[in-house]
């Protein structure tokens, strides 16, 4: 669902910025 997509994008963004 939409929330799952946001969670995936959020985790990816955090991993990239970390």
C-alpha positions as YAML, in Angstrom:
chain: A
units: angstrom
residues:
- id: 1
  name: UNK
  ca: [0.00, 0.00, 0.00]
- id: 2
  name: UNK
  ca: [0.95, 3.67, 0.04]
- id: 3
  name: UNK
  ca: [2.31, 3.50, 3.59]
- id: 4
  name: UNK
  ca: [4.52, 0.54, 2.68]
- id: 5
  name: UNK
  ca: [5.97, 2.52, -0.22]
- id: 6
  name: UNK
  ca: [6.62, 5.53, 2.00]
- id: 7
  name: UNK
  ca: [8.32, 3.31, 4.57]
- id: 8
  name: UNK
  ca: [10.56, 1.77, 1.90]
- id: 9
  name: UNK
  ca: [11.48, 5.18, 0.47]
- id: 10
  name: UNK
  ca: [12.05, 6.54, 3.98]
- id: 11
  name: UNK
  ca: [14.39, 3.72, 4.93]
- id: 12
  name: UNK
  ca: [16.28, 4.06, 1.65]
- id: 13
  name: UNK
  ca: [16.65, 7.82, 2.14]
- id: 14
  name: UNK
  ca: [17.90, 7.35, 5.71]
- id: 15
  name: UNK
  ca: [20.43, 4.75, 4.56]
- id: 16
  name: UNK
  ca: [21.67, 7.08, 1.83]
- id: 17
  name: UNK
  ca: [21.95, 10.14, 4.08]
- id: 18
  name: UNK
  ca: [23.47, 8.21, 6.98]
...
